[in-house]
Amino acid sequence: MIEYFLIAKIISLEGDKGFLRITPYTDDPDRFKLLKNVFIDFWGEKKIFSLQTVVYKKGNIFLKFNGFDDRESTEIFIDKNIYVDEQNLIKLPNGHYFVHDIIGCIVLRNGLEFGIVVDVYSLASNDIFVIKKNDNAEILIPAVQQFIESIDIVNKTLVLKPGEDFYEEDEN
């Protein structure tokens, strides 16, 4: 089964030549000019569309699909999400991970299973891992070296640094 990854949302039409304005969900907006195809979900099924043109203008990104040359033919795309398959994901630098790779990681502390990563909050300063502990309580751990010893995406494990009282609930 093919996995798809959300990279943008189409928010409006631009002009009368079939251009669509998007909101990117990526730290690298230049990635769009490297894409040849994207996927859009119509009624639960991903359909492939070929990119003809990508335009960057005044802080906005505009896409044009092959065969869609006017406003009427592109109206169906408004409010649709844009996806790529795994083959077209950008390559991240060492030590950086996609959210979908982090979610589901078994969390280890002092060599024992502590919980599982169930969500990731992306904040301006750093990401926050939402960990569901073995007792079903959820805690938030900053995704910084002070708390994280290692992440192994292949084996789906995240190891917390030992000895941090931060992980324990206040009993008082």
N, C-alpha and C positions, 0 to 999 in steps of 0.2 A: 504494500500500500504506500502510495506517495504521501509524504508529509509536506504541508504548505506552511509558510511563515509570513505573517502580516508585516508589511513594510510601509504601507501608506493608505490614505483614504482619499477618494475623489470627492472634492467639496463643491465644485461649481464648473460651469462652462466658461470659456474665455474666447470672446470673439465669435466669428461665424465660420471658421475654417476647421472646426472639430477639435480644438485644443481643450484640455481639461486641467483645472487647477487642483493640485493635491496638497494634503498635509502629510509630510513624511514622518514615519515613526522610526527613524534611524539616526544615529550620530554622524553618519556620512552621507549627506544629501547628494554628493557627486556620484554615488553608486548607481543612480538611475541612468546616467549616460553610458554605463557599461552593460546594461541589460538589453537583450534582444527581444525577450518575451516576458510577459507577466501573466498571472492568473487572477481572474475575478470570479467571485462566487455569485451564481445565479440560481436561486431556488435550491440551495444545498449542493450544487455541483460546480466544481471549478472549471472554468473555460479559459483556454489560452488565447492571448491576444499579442500580436506583434507590435512592438514599439517602432514607430516611424521617426519620431522626433522628440527630443527632450530640450526644453528651453528654460533657462534660469534668468529671471527678470525681477529686479527690485525685491529680492528676498523671497520670491515665490518660485515654485517649480510647476511647469506646465508640460503635460504629456500629450502626444497625438498618436493614436493607433492607426495602423495600416487599414485602409478601406473605410474609415470613418472621417468624412471630409466636411461635415456641416453640423450645425447645432441640433437639427432634428435627429440625426442618427446617433449622436452622442449623449442625448438626454438620459438614456437608460443607465448610464454609468454614474450619475450623481448619487452620492451617499454610499457608493460601493467601496469595499475594501480591496486593496491590491496586495497580492501574495506572490511569493517566489517559492520554487521548490528548493530542496536542500542543496542541489548542485549550484544554485545561483546565490547562495548566502555569501556574504562577504567574509573574507578570512580575517579573523581577529588576531591581535598581537598576543604573544605568550602571556598567560596570566589573566586574560580576559575571556569571558564566557557568555554565551547566549542564555537568556532567561530560561528557555525551554530545556537547556542542558542542566541547569542548576535544580530546577523543580524536579522532585522525585529522588534527589540524592539522599542516601542514608547518612545521618549525622552521627559521628563518633566523638565521644569525649572520654579521655583517660582509657582508651582502648575498648570502651563499651558502647553499644548502640544507645544513643541519646534521644533520637527522634528522626524526623524526615522533613526536608524542605518542602513546604506546600505552596509558597508564593514568594515573590520578590517585589519589593517596592523600590522604584527608581526615584531617588531624590537628587537634588542638585549637588549635594556634598558627596554622597556615596549611596550605593544600594543598601537595602535592608533585607535580610533573609528572614522570612516567617517560618519558624520551625515548630512543628507539632511534636511535642515531647511524647515519650512513651505513655505518660499518664493522661494524654489528650489535651493538656494545657498548651497554649501557643505562646511562644516568646519571640521577640524580635532581636536579631543579632546584626549589628553593623557589619557589612561586608568589607572589613578592613583587616590588615595584617595583625593588628593588636589582638583580634579574636579568632582569626582563621589561620590554622596551621597549614592546611593543604586542601586542594580540591582535585579529585580524580574523576573526570567526566566519563572515561571508559568504564570504570568500575562503579560509577554513580555513588561516590562517597565524598563527604565533606568532613574534615577532621578539625575539631575545635582545639584551640590551645588549652593545655591543662592548667588547672589552678585558678581559673577566673571565677570569682564569686558571683559575677554578673549573671551566670547561667542559672543560679538558684533563686527561687522566689523568697521574698522577705517573709520570714515566719512570725514577725512581731505584729 
